[in-house]
């Protein structure tokens, strides 16, 4: 009897978790195509020298990690066709220190832009995108 009761409780718990997951919005994080270049040059009367370095600085994994921490009410998916929303996020490179921006754009499943903005940190951009996403999700009629 105890085994049957325990099995039944486990089945109910799994079903409840599956239903809760089904009610969470799914978001696809687009690949970040951020670039950054830096360099310098100096010269004296006897010599000159310089260097340039940089290249792609994709932030996609960091954005996904941050979404998981700052927006646990959503499910991040890598299948865009299964997503209810798409987030594009770009880290602006090539500027010194605090002048860099993190731009974001949020689109619904129909491809309509819902929100966009610019912040100083990835965390703030994720927070703003999450708030807009959840506001839109709450406004949608739910399936019964």
N, C-alpha and C positions, 0 to 999 in steps of 0.2 A: 504494500500500500504506500509506504514512504517513497519507494522508487518511482511509482506511478505519479505521485503528487509532485515530487521533485522534477521529473521529466516534463510534466504539464506546466509547472512554473517556469522552467527554462524555455519551453516553447513560447509561452506567453511573453516572456521578456524579450526573446529574439524578435517576435512579431512586433512588439512595441517599439523596439529600437529601429527596425526596418521601416515602420510607419513614420517615426520621427525623422529618419534620414530622408525619406521620400518627401517630406514637407519642407526640407531645407532647400533653398535655392542653390543651383549649381553654377559655378563661375569658372570660366576659362581665362587664364592669364596669358596674354599674347607675349611672344618672345620680345625681350627688350633688346633694342639695337643701339644701345648707347655707345658712344665713342669718346675717347679723351686723348688729347695730344698735349705734350709739354716739352719744353726745351729752353735752351739759353745760348747766348753767344757773348764772348768777351774778347777784347783785343787790347794789346799794348803796342808800343812802337816796334817791338821785336817779334811779336807772335800774335796769332789769333786762334781761337778754339771755340768749338760749339758742339752741341748735341741736341738731338730731338728724339723723343721716344713716345710711345703711345699705341693706341689701337682700340680694338673692341673691348668694351667693359660690360658685357651682358649682366643684367641684374635679375633675370627671371627667377632663378632659384631663391634668391634673397626675397623677392616680392612674394613668391608662393609661401615661403616660411613665415613672412610677416603677416600675410593674410590668415594663415593658420592660427597665429597668436592673437592678432587684433580683431579678427572677424570669425569667431568660432561658430557663428550662426549660419555659415555657408559651407558648401562642399566644393573644394577646388578639384576640377577635373581636367585631364589632359585631352579629352575628346570634345572638341569644339561643337560637334553636332549634338551632343548631349547637354550642352550648357544652356542655362536660362539667361545668362549674362556673359559679356566679354569685357575684360579690362585690358586696356593698353596703358602701359606705363613706361615713361622714358626718363632716364637720369641724364640731366644736361651736363656734358663734359666740357672741358676746355676753358673753364672759368676758375679763378682761384677760390679756394676755401668756401666760405659761407655764401658766395654769390651763385652757387649751383642750385638749380631748381629740379624738382621731381614733378613732371607733368603726368596727368592721368586723364583718361577718357573712359567712360562707362557706357556700354551699349546694351539694350535689351535683346531678347531672342529674335526680334524682327529686324534688328540692325539699326534701330533708332537710337541716337545719342540721348542719354538721360542726364548726364552730368560730366563736367570736365573741370579741371582746376590745376593749380600749381602750388607746391609747398616746398619748404626747405628740406624736409626729410622724407624718406620712403615711408616711415611709420605714419606720418601725418597724411600723406597721400593715400595710403591704404585705409586709414580711418575715415577720411572724407568719402572715398569711393564706397566703402562699406556702409556708411550711413545712408548715402543716396540709394544704394542697391536695396537695403532693407526697407527703406521708406517706399520704394516702388513695389517691392515684393508684397508688403503688407496691404497695399492698395489694390492688388490684383484679386479678382474673385477666385476662391478656392474650389477645387473639385471635391465632390462629395463621394 
